[in-house]
């Protein structure tokens, strides 16, 4: 085993150009073993899955570089690095590039991954246009040019009218809040819209979290393959570090035998 390791380090030391390429490849690979453990235990967030995806993306290049070496140990480690095209495609198609840390407030899943999620998001996008249309229609109907349709987290959606125009407010407007210079109202139509939009927002949060959990479980099902690959890459990283140090400080490969003496 010692000789196999020395043989691998020696080849890495001598092949400087190939070793440089190997080190460049390894820079982009994160700790796959740690990431896999977090995923398996259910502790991983969306950023962990993106980190894993980035690491998997580099594996083809890493394997191509490793094929430039012929020592027995490196060939054995190379054979233990699996291909994860299916897993990479899953993560690439599902998780956004810069997801938030929290998992329950949306913003994790890419468009076109799930049709139900896309439909709910469409409601939110159409809602902005609907609000602008409603505001224009209400201004036209009431003759109140300063009428505004707005939203805040406390009161939800409302129609705001300055006090100088209160005499133009229609009877079907329902007073919601009194301010110093204005009154806020709600209408049955606006209330129905609010229920639809806010319901869609909550549904988006719940669906995104459920989709994320499904993706995380699919990745977790590949734990043994990922761990095996991660351990092999870690071993190659160690051999590369030994070779780099040996080259930098002009270390010489020792002769190891079973005579029990040092000379």
C-alpha positions, 0 to 999 in steps of 0.5 A: 500500500505504501508503494502504491501511494508513493507511485501515485505521488511520484507520477503526479510530481513528475507530470507537472502540466497534468498536475496543474490541470488536476489542481485547477479541476479540484478547485471547483469541487467542494466537499462532496462528502459533507454536502451528501451527509447534510442532504442525507440527514435532511439538513441541506438547504438550497445552496447546498444543492447548488454547491453539489451541482457545481461540483458534479459539473466539474467531474467530467473534466476531472475524470478526463484529466485523471486519465492522463495518469497511469499509476495503479492507485490513481486508476483505482480512484478514477474507477470509483468516481461515478457519473452523475449526469442524471443528478446534475440535470435534475439540479440544473433544471430545478434549483435557481442559481442563487437561492435564499437561505430560508426554505419556506418563503419561495424563490428556490425553484426555477420556472418551467420545472413544475407546471402547477408552480408556474400557474400560481406564479402567473396569478401573481404576475397578472395581479400587478396588471390587474391592479393597474387596470382596476386603478384606471377603471375606478378613476374613470368611473368616479372621476377621482384622478388621484385615486390609488389602489395599493397594498401593505402587509397590515391592511392588504389591498385597498383603494385610497382617496384623499379627503377632498374627493370623499364626496365622489366616493361610490356607495359600494366602497366599504371604509377600511381605514381613516388617515389624516388626509385620506380614507382607505376603502375596499370593494367586494371585487378587490377583496375577492382579488386579494383572497386569490392573490394572497392564497396563491402566494401562500400556495407558492411557498408550500409547493416550492418547499414540497418540491424542494423536499422531493428533490432533496430526497432524490439526491439523498437516494444516491448517497452511497454513490456520492460518498464513494465519489467524494472519498475518491476525490479527497484521496486524489486531492491528498496525493496531489498535495503530497506531489505539489509539496515534494516538487516545491521542496525537492523531496526524493521518493524513499525506498521502503523495505521490510528490513527494519532499519533506516539508512 
